[in-house]
Amino acid sequence: DQQVKQNSPSLSVQEGRISILNCDYTNSMFDYFLWYKKYPAEGPTFLISISSIKDKNEDGRFTVFLNKSAKHLSLHIVPSQPGDSAVYFCLWNRDDKIIFGKGTRLHILP
Amino acid sequence: NAGVTQTPKFRILKIGQSMTLQCTQDMNHNYMYWYRQDPGMGLKLIYYSVGAGITDKGEVPNGYNVSRSTTEDFPLRLELAAPSQTSVYFCATRDRIYGYTFGSGTRLTVV
C-alpha cells in the first residue's frame, strides 16, 4: 500500500526565516514526488517536484530534498514570505495515480 | 484558456437526493481525476480516467459513479447522497508529469 505521510498538521514560521515541511513515504517505487500549495477556496497548484533519480531540486526560494534511504522528503522555503501561508501537500506519483499526503498548514508570522 | 472548470461551486443536498458534479477541461489532457477533501484531511482519489471511454476506481469510489464519453468532460455522479459525502470535491487533469491542473472545487453539503 502506497502511503505518503505528512505528520505535522501545522507549522508557524517567522517571516524571513526558513520553513521546512516534511513528508515520509512507505513505498520505494515511484516516479516523482511533487509539492502542491493550496489556498482556501482554491484548487491546489503545482510548486516543485523531484524525480526518483535526484536528491535535490531547487527553484528560486523553494528547494526539495529527497533522502531515499530514510524514505523522507522535505521542502525548504527560504526566506519565508507572507504569501507562503497556505496548506502544502506532498504528492506521490507513479504511473496513472497521484496520492496525496494530509497536508501541512504553514503560517508565516509577521 | 479556462483550464479546468467545475460546476457548481456550492451545493446543498438532502439525504437520498442525487446530483452530478461537472468537470470540463479545454487542455486536451487525457488523464482526469476526481478527489475529495474532508476537513483536516488530504485529498483522496475517488475515480480517474486515462482517456475517453476508460475509467477506474481510486481509493474511495463507493457511492460515486463517473463516465468519460469525451476528452473534455468527466462528470461525477452521486446517486443517493449521504452525510458522509459532505466534502469539497476537486477535479484535476494531467498532461505530462508536471502538468497537473486542478479546478477550483465544488463544496457539497448533505443534510
Chai-1 contact restraints between the chains, C-beta under 6 A:
chainA,res_idxA,chainB,res_idxB,connection_type,confidence,min_distance_angstrom,max_distance_angstrom,comment,restraint_id
A,Y32,B,I97,contact,1.0,0.0,6.0,A-B,restraint_1
A,E42,B,S104,contact,1.0,0.0,6.0,A-B,restraint_2
A,G43,B,F90,contact,1.0,0.0,6.0,A-B,restraint_3
A,G43,B,F102,contact,1.0,0.0,6.0,A-B,restraint_4
A,G43,B,G103,contact,1.0,0.0,6.0,A-B,restraint_5
A,G43,B,S104,contact,1.0,0.0,6.0,A-B,restraint_6
A,G43,B,G105,contact,1.0,0.0,6.0,A-B,restraint_7
A,P44,B,F102,contact,1.0,0.0,6.0,A-B,restraint_8
A,D96,B,V50,contact,1.0,0.0,6.0,A-B,restraint_9
A,F100,B,G42,contact,1.0,0.0,6.0,A-B,restraint_10
A,F100,B,L43,contact,1.0,0.0,6.0,A-B,restraint_11
A,G101,B,G42,contact,1.0,0.0,6.0,A-B,restraint_12
A,K102,B,M41,contact,1.0,0.0,6.0,A-B,restraint_13
A,K102,B,G42,contact,1.0,0.0,6.0,A-B,restraint_14
A,G103,B,G42,contact,1.0,0.0,6.0,A-B,restraint_15
